[in-house]
Amino acid sequence: APAAAPAAAAKCKPFKCYGKKEMVPKSPYFAPKDGACPEGVSAALAPCCAAREACAGVCGATEDACQAAFETCAATACDGVDNTDEHDVCLKDAKLASESWREIWPCAKHAAAQKKACTCQSAVDAAARRRQVLQHVYKRYAGGIEGDKLDGLLIKADTPRAFASLLLKLSAKYPALLSDA
């Protein structure tokens, strides 16, 4: 008999608001996580593991977005390893960590983090909340942001998923964003 095809990874059910409400971050602060990598994984990946775990606490961040952010971080971290042998080990460990992440951080845990990180508000209140969170992030990590630039970012990030994507991009630029309380 032919071997059964491997089961595809289960998709995590995203946090959802009902009615005409939109999900927004409860807080402009993202709870720092210990972000432990699987045992024995290259130390170069530690910041990526911490950011991967913290990602689940970014309201609107999907499991796939968190996974992609981890893989990008891991590639950059491994590229920064000077020793050829250690670089190869880092790449192998990054692949291992990426493949095993769903066991370390299952959908239920991601969903619980989203529920804790998000709240549901009217469209008007949600837009104001996104503005407040973005102003806070730029004030704390970049010294502030001009109104026109802020407005431009908010136009592009006008949905929960787009706003989460923007926050994840900002966390790549300002790594302390996901580890600073």
C-alpha positions as CSV (number, residue, x, y, z in Angstrom):
1,A,0.0,0.0,0.0
2,P,1.3,3.5,-0.8
3,A,2.5,5.6,2.1
4,A,0.0,8.3,3.3
5,A,0.9,11.8,2.4
6,P,2.2,13.8,5.4
7,A,-0.5,16.0,7.0
8,A,-0.2,19.7,6.3
9,A,0.4,21.9,9.3
10,A,-2.8,23.1,10.8
11,K,-3.7,26.7,10.2
12,C,-4.2,28.7,13.3
13,K,-7.6,30.3,13.6
14,P,-7.1,34.0,13.8
15,F,-8.5,36.2,16.6
16,K,-11.7,37.8,15.3
17,C,-14.0,40.6,16.3
18,Y,-17.7,40.4,15.4
19,G,-20.2,43.0,14.2
20,K,-18.7,46.2,13.0
21,K,-15.8,46.0,15.4
22,E,-12.1,45.9,14.5
23,M,-9.3,44.3,16.5
24,V,-6.6,46.6,17.8
25,P,-3.7,46.3,20.3
26,K,-4.8,46.6,23.9
27,S,-1.5,48.2,24.8
28,P,1.4,49.9,22.9
29,Y,3.7,47.7,24.9
30,F,4.5,44.1,23.9
31,A,5.1,41.7,26.7
32,P,8.7,40.5,26.6
33,K,9.0,36.7,26.3
34,D,11.8,34.3,27.3
35,G,11.7,33.0,23.7
36,A,13.7,30.0,24.4
37,C,14.9,28.2,21.3
38,P,14.8,24.5,21.1
39,E,17.6,23.0,23.3
40,G,21.0,23.0,21.6
41,V,20.2,25.5,18.9
42,S,22.9,28.1,17.9
43,A,23.1,31.0,20.3
44,A,23.0,33.3,17.3
45,L,19.3,32.5,17.0
46,A,18.3,33.5,20.5
47,P,17.0,37.0,19.6
48,C,15.0,35.4,16.7
49,C,13.4,32.9,19.0
50,A,12.5,35.6,21.5
51,A,11.0,37.8,18.7
52,R,9.1,34.7,17.3
53,E,7.4,34.1,20.6
54,A,6.7,37.8,21.2
55,C,5.2,38.1,17.7
56,A,2.2,36.2,18.8
57,G,1.5,39.1,21.2
58,V,1.3,41.6,18.3
59,C,-2.5,42.0,17.8
60,G,-3.4,40.8,14.3
61,A,-0.1,38.9,13.7
62,T,-0.9,35.6,12.0
63,E,1.0,32.4,12.8
64,D,2.3,32.5,9.2
65,A,3.5,36.1,9.6
66,C,5.3,35.2,12.8
67,Q,6.9,32.2,11.1
68,A,8.1,34.3,8.2
69,A,9.5,37.0,10.5
70,F,11.4,34.2,12.4
71,E,12.8,32.9,9.1
72,T,14.0,36.3,8.0
73,C,15.5,37.0,11.4
74,A,17.3,33.6,11.4
75,A,18.7,34.1,7.9
76,T,20.1,37.5,9.0
77,A,21.4,36.2,12.3
78,C,23.2,33.2,10.6
79,D,24.7,35.6,7.9
80,G,26.3,37.5,10.8
81,V,28.2,34.4,12.0
82,D,31.8,34.7,10.8
83,N,33.0,31.1,11.3
84,T,32.1,28.9,8.3
85,D,31.4,25.8,10.5
86,E,29.3,27.8,13.0
87,H,27.4,29.5,10.1
88,D,26.5,26.1,8.7
89,V,25.4,24.9,12.1
90,C,23.3,28.1,12.5
91,L,21.5,27.5,9.2
92,K,20.8,23.9,10.1
93,D,19.6,24.9,13.6
94,A,17.4,27.7,12.0
95,K,15.7,25.1,9.8
96,L,15.2,22.8,12.8
97,A,13.8,25.5,14.9
98,S,11.5,26.7,12.1
99,E,10.2,23.1,11.5
100,S,9.6,22.4,15.2
101,W,8.1,25.8,16.1
102,R,4.5,24.6,15.9
103,E,5.2,22.0,18.6
104,I,6.9,24.6,20.8
105,W,4.2,27.2,20.1
106,P,0.9,25.5,19.1
107,C,-2.1,27.2,17.6
108,A,-3.9,27.3,20.9
109,K,-1.0,29.2,22.5
110,H,-0.9,31.7,19.6
111,A,-4.7,32.2,19.8
112,A,-4.4,32.8,23.6
113,A,-1.7,35.4,23.0
114,Q,-3.8,37.1,20.4
115,K,-6.8,37.2,22.7
116,K,-4.7,38.7,25.4
117,A,-3.1,41.3,23.0
118,C,-6.2,42.4,21.2
119,T,-9.4,44.2,22.0
120,C,-12.4,45.0,19.7
121,Q,-13.4,48.6,19.0
122,S,-15.5,50.6,16.6
123,A,-13.8,51.6,13.3
124,V,-13.4,55.2,14.5
125,D,-11.9,54.1,17.9
126,A,-9.8,51.5,16.2
127,A,-8.2,54.1,13.9
128,A,-7.5,56.3,16.9
129,R,-6.0,53.4,18.7
130,R,-3.7,52.5,15.8
131,R,-2.6,56.1,15.7
132,Q,-1.9,56.2,19.4
133,V,0.1,52.9,19.3
134,L,2.2,54.1,16.2
135,Q,2.9,57.4,17.8
136,H,4.1,55.6,21.0
137,V,6.4,53.3,19.0
138,Y,8.0,56.1,17.1
139,K,8.4,58.3,20.1
140,R,10.0,55.5,22.1
141,Y,12.3,54.1,19.5
142,A,12.9,56.9,16.9
143,G,12.3,60.1,18.9
144,G,9.0,60.8,17.2
145,I,7.3,61.0,13.9
146,E,6.0,63.8,11.7
147,G,2.3,64.0,11.2
148,D,2.4,63.5,7.4
149,K,4.5,60.4,7.7
150,L,2.3,59.1,10.5
151,D,-0.8,59.7,8.3
152,G,0.8,58.0,5.3
153,L,1.7,54.9,7.4
154,L,-1.8,54.7,8.9
155,I,-3.4,54.9,5.4
156,K,-1.4,51.9,4.4
157,A,-1.9,50.1,7.7
158,D,-5.7,50.6,8.0
159,T,-6.7,47.0,8.8
160,P,-5.7,44.8,11.7
161,R,-3.5,42.5,9.6
162,A,-1.8,45.4,7.8
163,F,-1.2,47.2,11.1
164,A,0.3,44.0,12.6
165,S,2.5,43.7,9.5
166,L,3.7,47.3,10.0
167,L,4.5,46.6,13.6
168,L,6.5,43.5,12.6
169,K,8.4,45.5,10.1
170,L,9.1,48.1,12.8
171,S,10.3,45.4,15.2
172,A,12.9,44.4,12.6
173,K,14.1,48.0,12.5
174,Y,13.8,48.4,16.3
175,P,14.4,45.0,17.8
176,A,13.7,46.2,21.3
177,L,10.1,46.8,20.3
178,L,9.2,43.2,21.0
179,S,11.5,42.8,24.0
180,D,11.1,46.1,25.8
181,A,8.4,46.4,28.4
